[in-house]
Amino acid sequence: MMTMLAGRLNVKTREFAVKEVPTPVPGPGEVLVKVAAAGVCLSDVHLIDGTLTPLYLPGDEVTLGHEVAGTVAATGPGVGGWTEGRRVLLQAGEHRGGAVWTRGVDYDGGWAEYAIASAQTLLALPDSLSFEEAAIIPDAVSTPWAAITTTAQVRPAQAVGVWGVGGLGAHGVQLLRTVGAAPIIAVDPSPEARERALAFGADLALDSADPELRARIRTETAGVGLAVAFDFAGVPAVREQAVTCLAPAGKLVLVGLTDKPLTISGGTAFSYFQQQILGHYGSSDAHVDQLVQLVGRGRLEFSRSVSGVLPLAEAGQAVDRLLRRESPAPVRLVLKP
């Protein structure tokens, strides 16, 4: 029996380890992918620390990793159109029995030398897109893209705020500039993160501890406030601060995850100005496809988003770097088997 290395999590004990496991064999309708790069997401960390728990995982262990790119290694019965060596990107999940299962959460993901994928979840990659950049698209990039274009429906020249310029927020800034939002105001306590926000296309970057933050946002938006504020941090204090910066009919979009309560002070004003709070999670296959096309045509590129590449055997170190909340927070760490 052939074996491989895989980063496995026991969801009952929350013990994580990179260990030898059997190499999977593709079944009907499935493809075996030789993993070339896999992103390390804060959601992976939340699975390890117990903040998140799989909804549909049939057993106690799962191979982590929902951001995966590689090459076709073998195909199962009934699979056509995919040849060995084809460069591919894996969607972060799939529909099963009327529910959406997440790769690396509800079934084995890509922190491994090989990964199994349903054929319909594969997307061909242009040669111009590196595996490292491709791997982070199905979440780190597609989640803010879906939040911007679908949940918030941002329009050109709308004033927007981005709270938290880490893995999601940095791409949020870049993608908001792509759709023509203006001004784009980034908010983060880290000076390095604020510098990164400006480099990624923000018009203004503010410290969340600035007592004049709300006034400066009002000045930047000609006294109106923000049409949309994005919480990419998943921090209750961020949400409370962002609401105070909204324009009439403004939207607060919750992208960052937290299990803490959501509190809105000044509820009467919130209702009077008909403001909204919108939850957001993940993206669709169509969003990932759109981004691959935009990268393939030179409209976007994500090389500066890869903050570091580590061997698969050092996955625990990558997790530790996110747990320690090192500053500046990496946009994305990538594992390479």
Wavefront OBJ file of the C-alpha trace (Angstrom):
o trace
v 0.000 0.000 0.000
v 1.345 3.424 -0.970
v 1.472 6.097 1.718
v 1.850 9.855 1.828
v 2.251 12.725 4.298
v -0.903 14.559 5.384
v -1.763 17.185 7.989
v -4.497 15.494 10.049
v -6.772 16.949 12.727
v -8.720 14.930 15.278
v -11.824 17.093 15.727
v -12.636 15.548 19.128
v -9.243 16.052 20.784
v -8.183 18.979 18.505
v -4.810 17.282 18.102
v -3.060 18.135 14.836
v -0.125 16.240 13.333
v 1.563 15.674 9.987
v 1.761 11.896 9.572
v 1.867 9.005 7.128
v -1.530 7.893 5.795
v -2.608 5.700 2.859
v -2.529 7.439 -0.503
v -6.158 7.714 -1.661
v -7.450 6.024 -4.812
v -9.967 7.886 -6.996
v -13.405 6.317 -7.268
v -16.107 6.871 -9.899
v -16.288 10.513 -10.925
v -13.186 11.388 -8.903
v -9.699 12.670 -9.724
v -6.476 12.173 -7.786
v -4.520 15.433 -7.660
v -0.830 15.702 -6.834
v -0.808 18.751 -4.581
v 1.639 21.498 -5.557
v 0.502 24.208 -3.121
v -2.055 24.568 -0.330
v -2.996 27.742 1.521
v -3.061 28.101 5.306
v -6.224 29.924 6.334
v -7.367 31.311 9.666
v -10.335 28.955 9.325
v -7.869 26.047 9.532
v -6.561 27.533 12.764
v -10.115 27.909 14.093
v -10.694 24.221 13.419
v -7.615 23.372 15.455
v -8.439 25.722 18.353
v -12.058 24.557 18.481
v -13.754 27.755 17.321
v -15.092 25.869 14.282
v -16.468 22.336 14.118
v -17.281 20.390 10.931
v -20.973 19.968 10.211
v -20.862 16.826 8.075
v -17.546 15.051 8.745
v -18.431 11.338 9.071
v -15.480 10.409 11.335
v -13.185 12.017 13.894
v -10.211 12.880 11.659
v -9.817 15.046 8.583
v -6.948 16.275 6.425
v -7.058 20.065 6.555
v -6.731 22.453 3.618
v -9.438 23.992 1.439
v -7.141 26.090 -0.767
v -5.456 23.651 -3.140
v -3.726 23.622 -6.542
v -1.753 20.906 -8.298
v -1.708 18.508 -11.239
v -3.904 15.594 -12.234
v -2.228 12.344 -11.149
v -4.963 9.813 -12.000
v -8.666 9.647 -12.831
v -11.364 7.324 -11.548
v -13.941 5.397 -13.605
v -16.210 7.532 -15.748
v -14.029 10.643 -15.695
v -13.228 12.258 -19.026
v -11.588 15.505 -20.064
v -8.792 15.483 -17.487
v -5.385 14.137 -18.498
v -2.398 13.316 -16.325
v -0.241 16.359 -15.655
v -3.005 18.921 -16.272
v -2.596 21.945 -13.998
v -5.716 22.418 -11.876
v -7.293 24.390 -9.059
v -9.722 22.733 -6.649
v -12.923 24.433 -5.584
v -13.144 24.790 -1.804
v -16.231 22.584 -1.518
v -18.989 20.719 -3.268
v -22.702 19.952 -3.075
v -23.614 16.652 -1.452
v -27.170 15.645 -0.677
v -28.524 19.178 -0.818
v -25.795 20.584 1.457
v -22.488 22.307 0.763
v -19.538 20.327 2.139
v -16.256 22.160 2.654
v -12.975 20.591 1.571
v -10.583 20.152 4.476
v -13.470 20.469 6.920
v -16.208 17.989 6.049
v -13.947 15.773 3.930
v -10.212 15.425 3.360
v -8.449 18.476 1.981
v -5.125 19.424 0.483
v -2.585 19.582 3.308
v -1.207 16.388 1.816
v 0.902 15.063 -1.006
v -2.230 13.942 -2.847
v -5.907 14.909 -2.655
v -9.112 13.425 -4.035
v -11.563 15.745 -5.798
v -14.840 15.264 -7.617
v -14.195 15.956 -11.284
v -16.722 18.797 -11.355
v -14.776 20.691 -8.668
v -11.647 21.023 -10.827
v -10.781 24.173 -12.732
v -8.037 24.309 -15.372
v -5.243 26.789 -14.683
v -3.545 29.059 -17.228
v 0.218 28.527 -17.435
v 0.745 32.141 -16.381
v -0.703 31.487 -12.907
v 1.674 29.936 -10.375
v 0.449 27.143 -8.115
v 1.127 29.283 -5.040
v -1.039 32.146 -6.321
v -3.698 29.797 -7.641
v -4.042 27.892 -4.368
v -5.174 30.936 -2.396
v -7.906 31.984 -4.826
v -10.674 29.639 -3.535
v -11.141 31.537 -0.256
v -8.520 34.182 0.513
v -9.443 35.926 -2.742
v -12.840 34.521 -3.720
v -14.435 35.166 -0.305
v -13.828 38.955 -0.381
v -14.659 38.975 -4.108
v -18.048 37.376 -3.413
v -18.637 39.677 -0.448
v -17.908 42.733 -2.593
v -19.697 41.799 -5.801
v -22.620 39.701 -4.552
v -23.416 40.351 -0.879
v -22.574 44.067 -0.755
v -23.053 44.721 -4.485
v -20.499 47.532 -4.391
v -20.825 50.052 -7.191
v -18.227 52.400 -8.738
v -17.469 55.539 -6.717
v -19.112 54.179 -3.550
v -17.240 54.971 -0.340
v -16.153 51.805 1.428
v -14.296 50.854 4.595
v -12.160 47.774 5.204
v -11.568 46.771 8.819
v -8.697 44.287 9.144
v -6.004 44.142 6.449
v -4.908 40.528 6.859
v -5.465 37.585 4.524
v -8.976 38.592 3.491
v -8.812 42.345 3.975
v -5.708 42.913 1.863
v -7.437 41.237 -1.066
v -10.596 43.142 -0.216
v -8.730 46.405 -0.763
v -7.249 45.203 -4.045
v -10.580 43.913 -5.358
v -12.530 46.997 -4.264
v -10.130 49.058 -6.356
v -10.782 46.689 -9.274
v -14.551 47.322 -9.136
v -14.052 51.094 -8.848
v -14.996 51.785 -5.221
v -13.834 55.214 -4.039
v -12.662 56.235 -1.584
v -11.347 52.999 -0.055
v -10.553 53.526 3.622
v -8.626 50.808 5.462
v -8.641 50.499 9.245
v -6.113 48.417 11.198
v -4.165 48.834 14.465
v -0.935 47.604 12.857
v 1.256 50.232 11.128
v 2.632 47.529 8.820
v -0.883 46.451 7.867
v -1.824 50.055 7.117
v 1.221 50.404 4.872
v 0.188 47.216 3.105
v -3.336 48.574 2.633
v -1.961 51.629 0.862
v 0.276 49.442 -1.288
v -2.741 47.305 -2.253
v -4.747 50.374 -3.311
v -6.405 52.035 -0.316
v -6.877 55.804 -0.517
v -6.535 56.252 3.243
v -5.347 53.964 6.048
v -6.338 54.727 9.645
v -5.466 53.359 13.066
v -8.553 51.839 14.722
v -7.417 53.464 17.997
v -7.477 56.963 16.474
v -10.027 59.000 18.492
v -10.699 61.074 15.379
v -11.338 58.029 13.162
v -15.051 58.660 12.635
v -14.457 62.356 11.944
v -11.681 61.584 9.454
v -13.925 59.127 7.617
v -16.703 61.727 7.483
v -14.256 64.282 6.088
v -12.960 61.827 3.460
v -16.543 61.056 2.361
v -17.738 64.694 2.218
v -19.705 64.270 5.441
v -21.768 61.326 4.206
v -20.104 58.244 5.665
v -19.500 54.803 4.199
v -21.868 53.113 1.773
v -20.354 49.779 2.822
v -18.123 48.740 5.720
v -16.486 45.317 5.643
v -15.457 43.502 8.813
v -12.676 41.165 7.708
v -11.338 40.817 11.255
v -14.203 39.024 13.010
v -13.844 41.204 16.127
v -16.893 42.578 18.021
v -15.252 45.966 18.682
v -14.570 46.322 14.953
v -18.237 45.828 14.142
v -19.381 48.376 16.691
v -16.891 50.928 15.389
v -17.745 50.286 11.728
v -21.486 50.814 12.285
v -20.844 54.328 13.579
v -19.138 55.190 10.290
v -21.982 54.161 7.986
v -23.904 56.536 5.759
v -27.719 56.494 5.712
v -28.765 53.152 4.165
v -25.170 51.978 4.634
v -24.308 48.290 4.948
v -22.053 46.469 7.375
v -20.889 43.184 5.829
v -19.606 40.567 8.271
v -16.922 38.445 6.588
v -14.548 37.668 9.454
v -15.786 34.865 11.711
v -16.377 35.051 15.460
v -18.572 33.226 17.960
v -19.002 36.387 20.033
v -22.322 38.302 20.242
v -23.072 41.130 17.834
v -23.998 44.362 19.651
v -25.316 47.529 18.049
v -25.369 50.650 20.206
v -27.604 53.464 19.062
v -30.266 51.123 17.762
v -32.778 53.907 17.160
v -30.399 55.745 14.825
v -29.571 52.454 13.093
v -33.252 51.927 12.330
v -33.941 55.575 11.495
v -31.171 55.634 8.893
v -32.307 52.234 7.566
v -28.865 50.743 7.830
v -28.222 47.025 7.316
v -26.052 44.210 8.627
v -25.315 41.413 6.165
v -23.646 38.118 6.964
v -21.283 36.621 4.425
v -19.558 33.247 4.099
v -17.346 31.839 1.370
v -17.981 32.044 -2.356
v -19.492 30.133 -5.255
v -17.754 28.220 -8.043
v -18.623 31.106 -10.365
v -16.633 33.585 -8.253
v -13.523 31.399 -8.427
v -13.942 30.991 -12.173
v -14.266 34.772 -12.620
v -11.041 35.384 -10.710
v -9.070 32.780 -12.658
v -10.238 34.418 -15.882
v -9.276 37.890 -14.631
v -5.814 36.674 -13.613
v -5.411 34.828 -16.900
v -6.103 38.049 -18.797
v -3.738 40.116 -16.707
v -6.377 42.125 -14.849
v -5.277 40.836 -11.433
v -2.179 39.222 -9.937
v -1.540 37.883 -6.450
v 2.215 37.231 -6.252
v 2.655 39.690 -3.365
v -0.073 37.871 -1.441
v 2.147 34.849 -0.783
v 3.870 35.867 2.442
v 5.803 32.634 2.821
v 6.118 29.070 1.505
v 6.745 26.254 3.993
v 7.213 22.498 3.523
v 4.159 20.402 4.346
v 6.080 18.846 7.242
v 6.159 22.320 8.868
v 2.388 22.855 8.747
v 2.328 23.078 12.539
v 4.727 26.028 12.410
v 2.476 27.800 9.893
v -0.500 27.300 12.220
v 1.525 28.605 15.164
v 2.394 31.791 13.267
v -1.305 32.518 12.808
v -2.167 31.547 16.388
v 0.475 33.974 17.680
v -1.115 36.715 15.573
v 2.315 37.855 14.451
v 2.503 41.422 13.194
v 2.201 42.169 10.412
v -0.218 39.326 9.823
v 0.760 37.350 6.705
v -1.591 37.732 3.761
v -1.243 33.984 3.074
v 1.188 31.265 4.038
v 1.394 28.378 1.577
v 2.392 24.757 2.190
v 4.352 22.910 -0.459
v 4.511 19.071 -0.264
l 1 2 3 4 5 6 7 8 9 10 11 12 13 14 15 16 17 18 19 20 21 22 23 24 25 26 27 28 29 30 31 32 33 34 35 36 37 38 39 40 41 42 43 44 45 46 47 48 49 50 51 52 53 54 55 56 57 58 59 60 61 62 63 64 65 66 67 68 69 70 71 72 73 74 75 76 77 78 79 80 81 82 83 84 85 86 87 88 89 90 91 92 93 94 95 96 97 98 99 100 101 102 103 104 105 106 107 108 109 110 111 112 113 114 115 116 117 118 119 120 121 122 123 124 125 126 127 128 129 130 131 132 133 134 135 136 137 138 139 140 141 142 143 144 145 146 147 148 149 150 151 152 153 154 155 156 157 158 159 160 161 162 163 164 165 166 167 168 169 170 171 172 173 174 175 176 177 178 179 180 181 182 183 184 185 186 187 188 189 190 191 192 193 194 195 196 197 198 199 200 201 202 203 204 205 206 207 208 209 210 211 212 213 214 215 216 217 218 219 220 221 222 223 224 225 226 227 228 229 230 231 232 233 234 235 236 237 238 239 240 241 242 243 244 245 246 247 248 249 250 251 252 253 254 255 256 257 258 259 260 261 262 263 264 265 266 267 268 269 270 271 272 273 274 275 276 277 278 279 280 281 282 283 284 285 286 287 288 289 290 291 292 293 294 295 296 297 298 299 300 301 302 303 304 305 306 307 308 309 310 311 312 313 314 315 316 317 318 319 320 321 322 323 324 325 326 327 328 329 330 331 332 333 334 335 336 337
